[in-house]
Amino acid sequence: MLTNLGIVCGPTGRHADVLDAFREAVSWWRALAADDPTHLPGLLNYLGISLGAVGRFAEAVAPVEEAVALLRAAAAANPDSRPELAKALNNLGNRYQQAGRTADAVGCAEETVALQRELAVEDPQRLDSLAHALSNLGSAYRQAGLPAVSPGEEAVALSRRIAAEDPSHVYALTLALNNLGMHYSDVGRHADAVGVTEEAVTLLQRLTAQDALFQHTLDGAVRNLENHRRAAVEPKRKKRFWRS
């Protein structure tokens, strides 16, 4: 019941209520973990997300680290637990990023990609999870000041392939394209940044025509496109200036 309350309250923005619900649920299931350990890792994971939602980024790390430790042990005993471990690792990487622990975030994101790649080989239906993990790895690299083009390109290639078979994945493709545009821009490939972001904008315009909920993402992609276009033009202006 407490777990359900936390999940129901989340989308309503009642983050304080969510946090209280998950804290109580964690206490309850921790007491029962000796007899039934299956619920505790997931609740710890949600508790970390809830703490992050209210800006308590440093505090959000510990419960997710505990969830990862519990799931590592579970996966060692039963490989069927690896998908849950991958989810927790992905969440831990996000919590590290929010807490400013960039090196830890990179390590966690790399481990997540390695595990999701292993799972996708066994079950191609998990390719979307691999694409998502690659996109997160690109973000972790970018925050750490590392080149992020390679994981960004792979995320787009996988997302494009999935979206061709499943139109519900088009939105994920737009996010991957938008991220790749920023990665290209970071290394001075401004023309490439314009190309992929134009594609993201075009796809988001189609999605927004069907559902106004996509408008916010479209607005952000349009701003990014404008920035990439300015950056692509600026070197040409400088060259003309020095020739004159």
Secondary structure, DSSP 8 states (H G I E B T S, - for coil): -HHHHHHHHGGGT-HHHHHHHHHHHHHHHHHHTTT--SSHHHHHHHHHHHHHHTT-HHHHHHHHHHHHHHHHHHHHH-GGGHHHHHHHHHHHHHHHHHTT-HHHHHHHHHHHHHHHHHHHHH-GGGHHHHHHHHHHHHHHHHHTT---HHHHHHHHHHHHHHHHH-GGGHHHHHHHHHHHHHHHHHTT-HHHHHHHHHHHHHHHHHHHHH-GGGHHHHHHHHHHHHHHHHHHHHHHHHHHHHH-
